[in-house]
Amino acid sequence: MKKHIFKYSYKLGNIFKMRGQEKEAIVCYQTILENFLDTAYGPKSRDTLAQMGIEVKLPEATETEEF
C-alpha cells in the first residue's frame, strides 16, 4: 500500500475538494508535490492547485557536486 499512497492522497484531495474542505484538499495535493513529484500525480496535483488559485512553487533542483 505504501507505494500507492500518492494515488490515495490525490483521490482523498479530490473528495475534500468536492465537499468544500479546501484546506484539507490543499494538504493532500501539497503532500504529493513534496514527496511524489516524479509520479503521474505530481503534475495533476500541481494543476489542481493552480485551478484552485493556489500559487505553486516547486523546489529547485540542486546541483550535484563532482568529485
Secondary structure, DSSP 4 states (H G I P E B T S, - for coil): -GGGHHHHHHHHHHHHHHTT-HHHHHHHHHHHHHH-TTSTHHHHHHHHHHHTT----PPPPPPPPP-
